[in-house]
C-alpha cells in the first residue's frame, strides 16, 4: 500500500467479500492518517455460494435492502471511515426491480454512507435502466460500473455467476454505450489474469494446454488471444516497455472514461503499472493490437 501510494495511486478498490482486505486497508489508513487523500471504493451484496456434493454450488442471492445496509455498515466499520467515495453492488439480480434498488442506494447517499453508487458485473442495460429511473424520481444515479475489460478477450467466466465482460464481439454494443454515456468504468481483470506477464508468449499457442491452468485456458487460451499477445510483444520490444505495460496503456485508448483495477504484492510491478501511463501509444498502434 505504501508503494502504491508513493507511486501516485490514490484510489483503492475492495469488497466485503474479499476476506480481511477491508480491515487491512483500514488499518493502513489509520496508521498513515491519509483518508482525505484517498478515493475509497468498496462493494457489497455479493451472493453466497454453498458447495454441493455434485461439485456445483447453490447460489443464495443477497440483493436486498437489508443485506446492502448490513454490508456497507460492516465495510465502514472495517475501514474505520464514516463515508465511502464509491459503493458498488457486487452482482445484479434481475428478479429485483431496478427501481427498488435505486431507492435503496439513494438512501445510502442521503445518509452520508457513500458519495456515489454503481454496479459491478451489471449489464449496461440495467445501468441505463437505473439511471433512467433515478432521473425520473430525483434519486442518485449509478455513476460507476465495474465490468471485466482487457486487451485479451475473455471467453469463459472465471468467477462464475454471470460476470460481465466488455471484451469480444458480443460486447460491442455495450462498449459503444459506455463511449456515449457519462458512466465511469472501473475495469477489473485489466491484465487478463497475467496473460501478458511473460508466463507464456505469442508463439506458445500449441503448448498452451501444458502451460495454462484449466480456467485460464478456457478464458484466454484462444488463438486470437495468442495473436494479440504476439503483436503486443513485438510492439513492446520496439517501445522498450513490457507487454503488460502496453496492455494496460491500450485500455486508455478505447474512448471510454476508464480506470484500470490492478493489483500486485510486488512494489516494482506496482511502479511499472503506474509507469505504463507514460508510454506513447498512437490510436493506430493501439488499433493494431485490437480494435475493441
N, C-alpha and C positions, 0 to 999 in steps of 0.2 A: 504493500500500500504506500509506503514511503517512497519507493522507487517510482511508482506510477504518478504520485502527486508531484514529485520533483521533476518529472519529465514534462509536466504541464497538463496531465489528465486530472479533471476535477469532477467528472460525472461517474458515479458508481451505481451499478445495477445489481440488485439482489432479489431475493424472494423468500416468502415464508417457508416454502418447501425445500429451500437449499440448506438443509441441515442447520448448522450453527453459524452460517455466514453472516447473518444479520448481527449477531452478538459480537462476532469478531470485528466487523466493520464499526459497530457502535463503540466498542472498547477503544478502537484506534481513534475515532473522532473525539472521544472524551479525553484521551491522553494527549492529543495534539491541539485540542481547542480550536478546530478549524471548520466547524459546521457551516458558518456563513460563507465559506469559500467553496462549498461543495454543492453539487446537484445530486440529490438522493432519489433513486428510483427503486421501487420495490413492487412485488406482485403478490396477489393473493387469490383465494378461492380455487386453488388447484384441486382437481379431483383426487379421490383416494383409490388406489389400485390394490385390490386384495388378491394375491396369488391363489390359483385353484389347482387341484390335483392334476388336471389335464395339461398344465403348462400355460394356460391362458390366465387372464386376470379379470376379476369382477370390478367394474367401474362404478364408484359412488360419486355422483355429481354434487358439487358444493356451491353452485352459483345461486346463492340466496342472500337476502339482506342480512340475515343473522350471521351466516358464515363469513361474508365480506367484512362485516363490522368486527367480528371476532379476530379475523386475520390481521386487519390493519391495526387494531389496538395492540395485538401481540408484537407486530412489527415495530410500532412506535416505541414500545417498551424495550424491545431488544436493542434497538438503535440508540435509545436514550434521547430521542428528539420529540418535539411537540408536533411537528409537521413534516410531511414529505414534499418533495418538489413534484414528483410524478408517481401516481399509483395506477397500476395496470391490473386488469383481471387476467389471470394466467391462462385461462381457457374460456371458450364460449360454451353456451348450452342453448341450442336452437329451440328447445322446448320452452324457454323462458322468454316472454315478450320483451323486446328491446326497450320499450317504454318503461317497464318496471325497473329494468337495470339502470336506465338513465336517471330515474328518480332516486334510486339508492345511491348512485355515485355522486349525484348532485348534493346529497346530504353531507357526504364526506368533505366536499369542498366548502360548503357553507359553515360546517362545524370547525373548519381550520385544520383538518387532519391531513389534507393534501392540497397543493396549489392547482394541480390539474390532473386529469384522469385519461385513461385509454384502455386498450386491449392488447393482449399478447396472444398470438395464434387466432386472431379474429379475421374473418374474410373482409375484404374492402366493402362488400355489400352490406354486411352487418355494421361496420364502422359508419358507412354512409347513412344507414337507417337510424343509428343512434344520433348522429349529428342532425338529421332532419327532425327527429322528434324533439331533440333538445332546443333547436331553434324555435320550433312551433310553441314550446311550452316554457321558454325562458330558462332553460337549465344549462348546466355545464356541459360543453361539448367534449367529446373524445378528441384530443389534440395529438395523441401519440399512439402509434401502432408498432408492435414488435413481432414481425414475422421472420422466418428464415430467409436470408438472401446472401448469395456469394457468387463468385466467378464460376465455381463448379456447379453444375446442375445437380440438384438433389432428386433422385428417382425413387427413393424409399424413405418413409417417415421413421427416422431413427428413434425418436422418442415415443412414437405411437400416439393414439388418441387424437387423430385428425389435426396434427400440427400443420401450420400453413407455411408454404414456401412461395417466394416470388420468382423462383427460377423456372426455366422451361417454357415451352410454347403455350401451355395451358394457363400460365400466369401472365400472359402478355396484356390482357385487359386490365388486370389488377395493377401492373406496373404503370400503365398509362393513366389509371385513375389517380395514383399517388403523384404522378407528374403534374396533375392539373387540380389538385386539392390541397389545402393548407394543413396537412397532417404530417407530422414528423415521423420518420421511420427509424426505429432502433433495431437494426438488423443483427439478429443473433446467428451464430454459426458462420460468421463473416469470413472465417478462414477455412471453412469446409472440413472441420474435424482434423486439421493438419494435413489436408490433401496437398498443399503447396509447400510443406515444411521441409521437404528433402527426404522424407521417408521412402519415397519412390519417385520415379522420373517418367518423363513423357514416353520413353521407349519401353516401359515396363508393362505395357498392356497385356501381353501374352503371359506374363508371370504374375498377374495381379492376384490370382487365387491363392498363391503361396505367400504373398506379401501382405494382404489385407485381411482383417477380421471380417466375419460374415456380414455384420451390419454396415460397415464401411464399404464393403464390396458392393452390396445391394444399393447403397445410397449414391456412391460416387465412382463405381468401377466401370462406367461405360466407356466405349471407345471415344465418344465425343469429349468426355472429360479428360482423357489422357491426351487427346489432341490439343485441348486448351492448355493443359499443363506443359506440353512441349512448346507451344507458342510462347507461353509465359516465361519458360526457362530461357529461351533464346533472346527474348526482348530484355529480360532482367540482366542477362550477361552483357548485352550491349550497353545497358544503362548503369552497370556497376552496382546493382542492388540485388536483393534476394527475390525469388519468386513469390514468397509470402508477402513481402512489402508491395510488390507490384499488384498482386491480387487484392490487397487491401486498398491501394490507391485507385484501382479500377472501379470500386464501388462508388467513389465520389464523382465519377464521370457520367453517371446514369441519369442525371437530370431530376433527381428526387432530393427532398430535404432529409438527407440520410445521415445517421450516426451509426458507427460500427461498434458492436459489442464484442470485445475480445478479452481473453484472459490468459495469464501466464504466471507461473511462480518464479520465472527467471527474469531478474532485473534487466539483463542485456536484451532479452526479447521484448520486454515492455518498451524499452527505449527504441528498439528497432521498429516496432509497430508505430510509435509516435513519429519517428523519422520518415515513415512512408508518406506522410502528408507533404513532404518537401520534394518528392520525386516529380519531375516534369513528365507528364503523360498527355499527349495530344488526344483529341477526340478520335482522330483517325487511327492512332495507335491502339487506343482503348477498344474501338470497334473491331480492330483486327484480332483482338483476343476473344471477344464475344460481343455481339450487338444487343444483348438483352437489356 
